Amino acid sequence: MTETRHNRIHIFGASGAGTTTLGTALAQKLKISLLDTDDFFWIKTEIPYTVKREVGQRVELLKNELEKHPSWVLSGSLCGWGDCFIPMFTLAVFLMIPHELRMARLKEREIKRYGPAALSPGGWFYQNHLEFMEYAAQYDTAGLEIRSRVLHEEWMSTLPCKIIRIEEPLDTGEMVEKVVKYIDM
């Protein structure tokens, strides 16, 4: 009798690096479930991404969802609040792309999500957009106090699972191929 191998893959990196995009494509390719940390971190509100869920509640919700699926892809960052899930990972994928490209992707994503009027001065999401873009821009230079490259590098050094680092701007298909090839090794 052969043992069924379960893939429990965590994809993380800076906002705009492509964690959700890769996670979606990889989950489709492997025919497994996709979960995103934002769905557990944030409470759904009229103005999105403004109210954080309490840590214990996030952990419980994510734990319940992960337990439903033998294999999954989890995209987004959970450093600190979700460290209890580290032993579940069979593979971690760290994404890093150049700062300018990442910030351009974020701006484009924000326009698609909320529309140009919402992001313009006086728009309903203008202030939130400015604060988010300022926060996201700090990823490459900040220390351990926020989601940053320094935090991710330190956190990654504690992971007991295999790690793939993708630190060049590849298209989604190339990234999926790289991860699948690694899984098949």
Residue, then its C-alpha position, 0 to 999 in steps of 0.5 A: m500500500t502506498e502512502t498518500r503524500h499531502n501537500r501543505i504549502h505556505i506561500f508568503g512574501a511582501s504585499g504585491a509579490g504575487t502570493t495570492t496569484l501563485g497560490t490560486a494557480l498552484a491550488q488549481k494545478l494541484k487540485i487542492s484547496l486555497l486559503d488566504t491569511d487575509d480572510f482570517f486576519w481581517i473582519k469583513t467590513e464595509i471599508p475592507y482591511t480596516v478591522k483586525r480579527e482578534v488573534g485567538q479567533r484568527v487562529e481558531l478559524l484558520k485551524n478549523e479550515l486547515e483541518k478540513h483539507p488534507s492538502w492545501v495552499l495557504s497564501g499570505s503572511l502569518c508570522g507571529w500570530g500563526d506560528c502554531f501552524i508551522p509544523m503543518f507545512t510540507l513546503a514554504v515558498f518565499l516570493m520576492i520581486p523588485h520594489e518598483l515592480r511590486m509597488a506598481r502591482l499594488k497600485e494597479r490592484e488597488i485601482k481594480r479593487y476600489g476604482p480610481a475615484a475611490l483612490s483619488p483625493g476625497g474618495w472613500f478609500y483615499q486615506n486607507h490607500l495612502e496608508f496601505m501604500e506607505y506601509a507596503a513600501q517599507y517592506d524592504t527597509a523596515g525591521l522586525e516591527i512590521r511585515s518586512r523582508v527582515l522579519h520574513e528572513e528571520w521567520m524563514s530561518t525557523l521553518p523545519c520544512k523545505i523552502i523555495r525562494i523565488e526572487e525574480p519576476l517570473d510569470t505565474g505559469e513559470m512559478v507554478e512549474k518551479v514549485v511543482k517540479y520541486i514537489d515532484m523531486 
